């Protein structure tokens, strides 16, 4: 059981960005993260090839934490915990 499997990593919300191309997944993730409380987790589903780099960089730059990046085959699942 890794950090992404703990109850603290249970997503407060899921954002489905499958089918959206850059920069839409990043814009929608930023907008949704602004609505979360500190410590809450956002699950993002995306199939845009740029999403992993964009969302990882976004999390680091904004003081949020990328808990997990999971390859689902045709898309990826990201768990991002909101910082302060």
Secondary structure, 3 states (H helix, E strand, C coil): CCHHHCHHHCCCEEEECCCCCCCHHHHHHHHHHHHCCCCCEEEEEECCCCHHHHHHHHHHHHCCEEEEEEECCCCEEEEEECCC
